[in-house]
Amino acid sequence: MKKSTIMLLAGAAAFAASAGVYAIPSGKPHMQAVAAPGNAGPGDKARGEKGSVEMSDARIASSNIEILTARSGSLHNSLVLNGILQPNQEMMVQVTPRFPGIVREIRKRLGDAVEKNDLLAKVESNQSLSVYEMRAPISGTVIDRQISLGEYASEQKPAFIVADISTVWVDLSVYRRDLPRVRIGDRILIDVGDGGKPIEASLSYISPVGSSDTQSALARAVVPNDDLRLRTGLFVSARLILSAKKVPIAVKASAIQSVENRNVVFVRYGNGFEVRDVELGSRDPDNVEILSGLLDGDRYAADNSFIIKAELGKGSVSHDH
């Protein structure tokens, strides 16, 4: 009887072991179940949906990551126009020889700054054989010179062109389909193409005639050029602002990144960036409306935010618990 009982107990123990069931002695604390390696635990999904990337201020500075603050802003409906920088022809003078003759002396050359009445050149007249002077009629810059030393100078063509380049014309082409939308006084943002900030100006002239070659008409803005940033002859583009929409929260377009098919913004906190899911609204070429996911005053990564996304992809993430 004892032998059969022992065999029954041994068989029951073997069955329990194969089924993964363990008897827990009374009075002992229960052990918490641990997921096997390679299997997700009950809280892993929640932790994986939202993470953070550690990054020091020094690393942010060396990576040129721009930190901005989420604020209310305006989104602009705009029209992109192409154009060219021209001298302000109302501030430009052609200097022509009074009499034909031989150029005996040249005092000013292309690019030289001149004051009114500065000596430009001396010419020996063919008629009187006397030497007369050519002087600058205005203060400005020599932007063209058509004579050389010893050359025959004629009153038929200008020897110098002197321009006051403290202002320049921005001449823009407007296609005829867009002409009904363009008005004198409209605000434009001029991209010079040198990496600097756009220049704000307003249209002061729209040509009443168009070009048969381009099927476009000219629109012009007169722009200050005190720092000589604008160089005539170079091409520019401009955004003509047609309307503006005020939104409660807007961020720079470069701040939006895609992570696992979700739109996210990296929000700065402490020594890291939080990966924040956002819902997008309207946008313009520069800014995007945020419908949800950010609060007014949140500091976020704008330019070069893709560097943080790259760090996220490397796995250098500290997950929330």
Buried (B, 14 or more C-beta within 10 A) or exposed (E): EEEEEEEEEEEEEEEEEEEEEEEEEEEEEEEEEEEEEEEEEEEEEEEEEEBBBEBEEEEBEEBEBBBBEBEEBEBBEBBEBEBBBBBBEEBBBBBBBEBBBBBBBBBBEEEBEBEEEBBBBBBBBEEEEEEBEBBBBBBBBBBBBBBEEEEEBBEEEBBBBBBBBBBBBBBBBBEEEBBEEBEEEBBBBBBBEEEEEBBEBBBBEBBEEBEEEEEBBBBBBBBEBEEEEBEBEEEBBBBBBBEEBEBBBBBBEBBBBEBEEEBBBBBBEEEBBBBBBBEBBEBBEBBBBBEEBBEEEBBBBBBEBEBBBEBBEEEEBEEEE
